[in-house]
């Protein structure tokens, strides 16, 4: 028995209603998105222009309601005074979104991803011609996305130090920076004293590998972190613009590697930095014969380097330990000199991290007070 026309209509009517409702909702969402995008664009540009001393611009805004996010494209922050030729900050895009995993646990936190961000620090003869910081940027970020940030990511970033007023012009930079910071807001709910992590990889001057690993307590009152970082095999000749502008010399050959560990808690810190150069060659008779004073200076620097060079490894290096409190840092000069001599004449330093600094080894305020009492009793 075939169903009647009326029964067919009754079978399809609920499905048709659902399709119509879904279609109306989709149309409303698209219309709302098209309406919001120009409003958000005007709001964002207005907020950027409110930063003192800087003028900001955003090319476009793309809103994605279904994932609770929006992307601002073509971000640029330019200093108003001083005719600085490069922006303080620029990025291909900045994506602000809700962190859904946290939302399912009842927490409203956010993620920020910066694509191809670039920071330009500029040194100039006057404050107006210099570019070292932009006041009020934290307030702008809070206004653009008022949720608490729990995850921060950088894709293909760059950091430049420039000086356009030197001869030659200086541009020292880090590039291909990829970084992720996680756990920035939930540290109070975890048992670990360092619940957040920051990891960065990149290059210096387009060739030397850079790596930073850091654990941190972002909500701590005093700086609280454990940091390991290393930069290896930086060709010093790529820094010759800097050496010419500030040190009045050229480097013909040689590499630089830097290794550092540092830990801090309750206002105290402990760490070291280990710089190592290999195959260093400074003076150049062919290039600087017309400038006897410059040649003499380069010869002196090169001779000092030869004196303190470990000959079998062609390495000059030392280790600079530091400790104390942020209000009263205390670099150990004698240990630095002693390590320089030991590297030159006894045993070459290893080109890697020592793994000797531990977060647990940084004394707390209470431990420091006990130590001070013991020392005062002895004296």
Helices and strands as residue ranges (DSSP letters): H 5-49, E 54-64, G 65-67, E 69-79, E 89-98, H 100-104, E 109-115, E 118-122, H 137-144, E 148-163, E 170-182, G 187-189, E 196-204, E 208-216, E 225-235, G 236-239, H 240-242, I 243-247, E 253-265, E 268-281, H 285-288, H 292-307, E 315-317, E 320-325, E 328-331, H 333-345, G 359-361, H 365-378
